[in-house]
Structure formats: structure tokens, C-alpha cells
Amino acid sequence: MEGNKKLQRAEFIKMSGGLAFLMLSSKWLFAENIQAADLVNTAQKRQEYTTSLLKKLVTDIGPKPSGSKAYAKAAKVVFQEMKRSLPDVNYDKYEFDNWDPISSSNLIVGGQHIEAIPQKRGVGTTADGVQGIIAKSGNGFVILDEQNATILAYFSVNQYGKAIAGSGSGNLSISVPVFGIGKQDIPLLERSVKNKQQAWIKSEYHPVYKAPGINVIGQIKGKSKKEILVIAHLDTIFNTPGANDNTSSVIVMLMLAHAASGRENKHTLTFIASDSEEYVYEGAYHYAEGRIADHTIKDIRHVINFDSLTYGPNLWISSKNQDVKDLIHKIHKDLNIDAKPIFDESDGYVMDSLPFKPSGAKALHANSRGYDEKTLPVYHRPDDTADKVPLDCVEISFLVFDEYIRRIDVQ
């Protein structure tokens, strides 16, 4: 039976002419892509698509730190979604050394417990923890050894709300355990500093060697090799499901991919769900290094990086290209978008777009603001859950960047 099918197909090609058959096949493929684009061709469908993927990637999977089984599960979901409309989808895998926190204790100052979250990929304490006097250090706090005033632990303050994973920024010149605390605890700590109270904390880390890193890469070949690259990181830190940072942005990117699949594009379009953004952009660097090695990095003419598009309706655009900013502003006006984009003068090569700087492409980094009291306090928190994502921000991001891609594609 299989042989008969092959024979029939061969006879059909012979009768119809090879070129005609290939053209017909191309039309069939394009028709399939149009059907895939129908997944997101109305606002109602986009909302349903968003809520469905938020459930799969956020509610069902939860935190998905780089190197974890949960992340691999999320990458598989994204891979399957890309396959619904993109003809070329692949995993881009690599290995890296990782550190997982295996214990964490609240900061105890003068007998009072304060929420403190260890730094991602940080340095742990001894098994007994560290103890000393609480003191002020720059914009943060430290535990000092009573005998020689050596810093034993450092505490950074989250300006948006409750404790998030600590940041080593500050006046640190030595490697010490770093923790994050919330801004609401500043008055208590300042009183404790004044009274020179005792403080104690403990946190241990487990090294993970050759942890698996996974980028998901989808591509639509255009009429030319000139390329538009869109990237959004899929990983979260260890204690948050990351609905706003950055799963919602990945969903926007997937919808843009579905929409673009139903068009004939001048540029090749590449969509990347990147790994390890929360760990010094290792996933983006790995993919970019591959593009440098195969001499295709210069094909990239536009880099668009999405990070937390749903903190509010006002897109925050970082780019040094005035024409990029002008185009974003014009799109808002033309589409009558009820939001006010924010522009800054920083380089568009920010975070996951940074590794692509050798391309010389026009770079755009997109964040957002507007619902600060609702969305910013959940940043890197366990309560960055699916219900915290403002769906109107998803819709605005899709509309603006779908049009942005359309317009730069014809340039």
C-alpha cells in the first residue's frame, strides 16, 4: 500500500509538473499556517489562549528555575505551542553549574523574626548559621562580627514591597551570604541598629554540576536572510511561579509567532524562549555564541527583548534608536492604544538582548509600568501567580508588537 501511494504521488508530480506541485504544496502549507494564526486572530481568542497557558505554565508547574525538572516541563509546553504554527522548532541545549538553596531561615533580630530570602546562586552560611550585631551598610544592612567588625551577611532591601531574593549590590568587596528583606522591615531594623541588637541567620546551598539548560527556538523563514529576533525568558527564580516575570511575556511572544505564521514575511522571524535569564543570561549567551560561531549573527537586523510586559499598560521601551521610539509612539497613536509608552535613553541591549550586541542590530528592550501597587510587589515573590496578570496588558503588548513587527518587516 505504501509503495502504491509513493507511485501515485510520483505519477501526480509527473503529470502536473514538479514546479506546479511544489507551488501547490507551498499553498497547502501556507493555508495550514493561516489556520494556526486563527488561534489568536480575535481579542477573545487571545484572552482564552493567555489564560490557558497561564494555567499550564504557572498554576500547574509553579516555580521553574533554570536547570530544574519543572523548567524542562515548561520548555516542552512552549515547544509544543511553537509547533502549532512554526515550521522550524528546536531545543538549544547546554550545561552549566548551578547552586540550589537547600535551607533558609528568617533573620532573627532581638528575638523577632524577619522574612529574608537568600540570593539566587549565592554563598551559603555555615551549618550553624552566622551571628553578630546588626548594622547599617549603604542602602542595606549587615551582620557584623562583634570581635573584628567583619561582615558576616548582607541584606538588600526590596524597594517595591516584601522580601525578594537578595542582591549583592552595595558596598560589598567580599563574598558573603546575601539575603533580601522587605521595605516594611526598615523601621524595625533601624531601631535594632540603634540598640546594637544581636542578629542570626542561616542558609545553605547545594552545588549542581552540569545542570541542563534549554532554550526553545522557533523560526519562520522569510524571503531574505535578514532577521527579526524576538526573545523572552521562560525561567523564574527558585521561589516564584513567575506569572508576570516572565511567563506572560513568553505568552505574548507565542501569540506573535502564531500571528506571523499566517503572513508572508520579508524577514526571517526567530522566536526564543530563553533559559537562565535569572542567572546572568546564560541561555541567551549560549544561543548568541552559536550564531557567532556559524557566522549568522550579522543576519539579525532587529532584536526585541520582552521582560515583564504586564506590570502595567504603559510599555517601557529602552533603545538608543530614535526611529524605534518614534515607531512605537506612532503605533500607539495609529491603533488608538489607551496607554502612554515610557522611553529612556539606555541601550536596547539589556539583559537577554545583551548577548546579541555583536549583530549590530537595532535593539529594543520592553518592560512596563502602570499598575505598580498591584504588580510590582509580587515581583520575584511566591504570589506572582496567574491571577495577578492584568489581561489588558497582554492585549496591549500583543497589539503594539504585532504591528511593530509588521512595519519593520517591510523596511
LINWOBEL-V844528 format. One record per residue. RES is the residue in one small letter. PHI is phi in whole degrees, 0 to 359 (999 if undefined). OMEGA is omega in whole degrees, -180 to 180 (NA if undefined). Layout:
RES/PHI/OMEGA
RES/PHI/OMEGA
This chain:
m/999/179
e/298/178
g/298/179
n/296/179
k/296/179
k/297/180
l/295/179
q/298/180
r/295/179
a/296/179
e/296/180
f/296/178
i/298/-179
k/297/-177
m/289/-173
s/274/-174
g/96/-175
g/303/-177
l/295/-179
a/297/180
f/295/179
l/297/178
m/295/179
l/295/178
s/301/179
s/299/179
k/294/176
w/299/-180
l/298/180
f/296/178
a/297/177
e/297/179
n/294/177
i/299/179
q/297/178
a/295/178
a/297/179
d/296/177
l/302/-172
v/227/-173
n/271/172
t/224/179
a/299/-180
q/296/179
k/295/179
r/294/178
q/294/179
e/296/178
y/297/-179
t/298/-178
t/295/178
s/296/-179
l/287/175
l/299/178
k/295/-177
k/294/-171
l/269/-176
v/251/-175
t/292/-176
d/283/-176
i/268/-179
g/80/179
p/304/-178
k/225/179
p/293/179
s/305/178
g/90/-176
s/269/175
k/295/179
a/296/178
y/295/179
a/301/178
k/294/178
a/295/179
a/299/179
k/294/178
v/299/-179
v/295/177
f/303/-179
q/296/178
e/293/177
m/298/-178
k/295/180
r/293/-177
s/221/-176
l/260/-177
p/285/-175
d/228/-179
v/229/-177
n/215/168
y/271/173
d/246/-170
k/256/178
y/205/178
e/234/179
f/207/176
d/272/-173
n/230/177
w/227/178
d/251/174
p/291/-180
i/249/175
s/206/178
s/208/-179
s/235/173
n/299/171
l/289/178
i/249/-179
v/234/180
g/56/179
g/85/180
q/259/-179
h/267/178
i/234/179
e/300/178
a/220/-176
i/243/-176
p/294/178
q/293/174
k/295/-177
r/55/-176
g/268/177
v/256/-179
g/274/174
t/274/170
t/289/-179
a/299/179
d/269/-177
g/82/178
v/236/-177
q/221/179
g/181/-179
i/263/177
i/283/-179
a/213/178
k/274/177
s/212/-177
g/61/178
n/269/-179
g/238/-179
f/227/179
v/220/165
i/258/-178
l/252/171
d/295/-177
e/295/-175
q/279/-173
n/235/177
a/62/176
t/289/178
i/287/180
l/257/179
a/201/-179
y/237/-179
f/233/175
s/268/-175
v/249/176
n/283/-178
q/289/-176
y/265/-177
g/166/-175
k/291/-174
a/300/170
i/234/180
a/308/-174
g/296/176
s/241/-177
g/283/-180
s/294/-178
g/135/-177
n/265/-178
l/276/175
s/240/179
i/233/-180
s/271/-180
v/224/174
p/299/-179
v/238/-179
f/228/174
g/251/176
i/230/-178
g/269/-178
k/294/-179
q/291/-179
d/267/-179
i/300/-179
p/302/179
l/297/-179
l/293/178
e/295/175
r/295/180
s/294/176
v/297/-179
k/300/-178
n/268/179
k/52/-177
q/277/178
q/285/178
a/224/180
w/215/174
i/204/-180
k/219/173
s/200/180
e/240/-180
y/238/178
h/245/180
p/288/176
v/236/-178
y/266/-180
k/55/174
a/292/-178
p/279/172
g/254/-175
i/220/166
n/266/174
v/248/-174
i/243/174
g/238/-175
q/216/171
i/241/178
k/292/177
g/259/179
k/288/179
s/228/178
k/279/177
k/301/-164
e/231/169
i/251/-177
l/248/178
v/242/-176
i/225/175
a/213/-175
h/279/-177
l/264/-175
d/283/174
t/235/171
i/280/-165
f/290/-172
n/242/-179
t/221/175
p/286/170
g/64/-179
a/295/179
n/277/179
d/241/16
n/215/-173
t/298/-180
s/299/178
s/292/176
v/298/179
i/295/175
v/302/180
m/299/179
l/297/178
m/295/176
l/296/178
a/295/178
h/299/-179
a/296/-178
a/292/-178
s/293/180
g/268/-180
r/238/170
e/269/-172
n/259/176
k/289/179
h/273/165
t/287/-179
l/250/179
t/242/-179
f/242/-175
i/235/165
a/266/-169
s/267/177
d/257/169
s/63/174
e/298/180
e/289/180
y/236/173
v/64/168
y/60/-175
e/295/180
g/295/179
a/296/178
y/297/-179
h/299/-180
y/293/-179
a/297/179
e/297/176
g/294/178
r/291/175
i/292/-178
a/295/-179
d/265/172
h/63/178
t/247/-177
i/299/-178
k/286/175
d/291/-177
i/285/-178
r/255/178
h/221/174
v/239/-179
i/237/-177
n/246/179
f/257/175
d/217/178
s/65/180
l/281/-171
t/243/172
y/285/179
g/175/-177
p/284/-176
n/268/180
l/297/179
w/254/-173
i/256/174
s/251/177
s/192/176
k/269/-179
n/268/-178
q/296/180
d/293/175
v/294/179
k/296/179
d/299/-180
l/293/177
i/300/180
h/296/-179
k/296/179
i/297/177
h/302/-179
k/291/-177
d/295/-179
l/269/-179
n/56/179
i/286/-178
d/276/180
a/199/-179
k/240/-180
p/297/179
i/252/-179
f/236/173
d/230/-174
e/263/-180
s/289/-179
d/296/176
g/292/176
y/276/-175
v/238/176
m/56/-173
d/290/175
s/273/-177
l/304/-178
p/298/-177
f/264/-179
k/301/178
p/300/179
s/289/-175
g/73/-177
a/288/169
k/287/-174
a/249/178
l/225/174
h/248/-176
a/242/171
n/239/179
s/198/176
r/211/175
g/141/177
y/252/-168
d/303/-177
e/292/-179
k/268/-169
t/264/-176
l/293/178
p/296/179
v/267/179
y/307/179
h/58/-180
r/247/176
p/300/-178
d/267/170
d/278/-172
t/257/-174
a/302/-178
d/290/179
k/272/-179
v/274/176
p/285/-174
l/292/177
d/293/178
c/290/175
v/299/-178
e/295/179
i/299/-179
s/299/179
f/298/-176
l/300/-177
v/295/-173
f/278/171
d/297/178
e/290/178
y/300/179
i/296/178
r/302/-174
r/284/179
i/285/179
d/294/-177
v/270/180
q/285/NA
